[in-house]
């Protein structure tokens, strides 16, 4: 697994919470807090893509 996720010029962090049993991260280098999570590694990238798309639609005015 890569150390970061990349999508549409955005970078996302990757962490694992043993306590909760989920992978999670946040979109880095933006002023807003945009986070995402998934219970499986394969689903984390899709969750990150969805978070970036939602961020772009809501705050940046579309992608």
C-alpha positions in Angstrom: 0.0 0.0 0.0 1.2 3.5 -0.8 1.9 6.0 2.0 -0.5 8.6 0.4 -3.4 8.7 -1.9 -3.5 11.0 -4.9 -6.5 12.1 -6.9 -7.2 15.2 -9.1 -4.2 17.0 -7.7 -5.1 16.3 -4.0 -3.2 14.2 -1.5 -4.7 12.1 1.2 -3.1 10.6 4.2 -3.5 7.0 5.3 -3.8 5.7 8.9 -5.2 2.6 10.6 -7.0 2.6 13.9 -6.5 -0.7 15.6 -9.0 0.3 18.3 -11.7 1.0 15.7 -10.6 -1.5 13.1 -10.8 1.1 10.3 -8.5 2.9 7.8 -8.9 6.6 7.7 -7.3 9.8 6.5 -7.8 13.4 5.5 -7.2 15.5 2.5 -3.9 17.3 3.1 -2.8 20.8 2.3 -6.3 22.4 2.2 -7.8 24.9 4.7 -10.9 22.7 5.4 -11.1 19.4 7.2 -12.1 16.7 4.8 -11.7 13.2 6.1 -12.7 9.7 4.9 -12.7 6.2 6.2 -13.2 2.6 5.2 -13.1 -0.8 6.9 -11.0 -2.3 4.1 -7.9 -1.1 2.3 -9.4 -1.5 -1.2 -12.4 0.7 -0.2 -10.2 3.5 1.3 -9.2 4.9 -2.1 -12.8 5.0 -3.3 -13.8 6.8 -0.1 -10.9 9.3 -0.7 -12.1 9.9 -4.3 -15.7 10.5 -3.0 -14.4 12.9 -0.4 -12.4 14.9 -2.9 -15.3 15.0 -5.4 -17.7 16.2 -2.6 -15.2 18.8 -1.5 -14.8 20.1 -5.1 -18.6 20.2 -5.7 -19.4 21.9 -2.4 -16.6 24.3 -1.8 -14.7 24.8 -5.0 -17.7 25.1 -7.4 -17.5 21.8 -9.3 -14.9 19.5 -10.7 
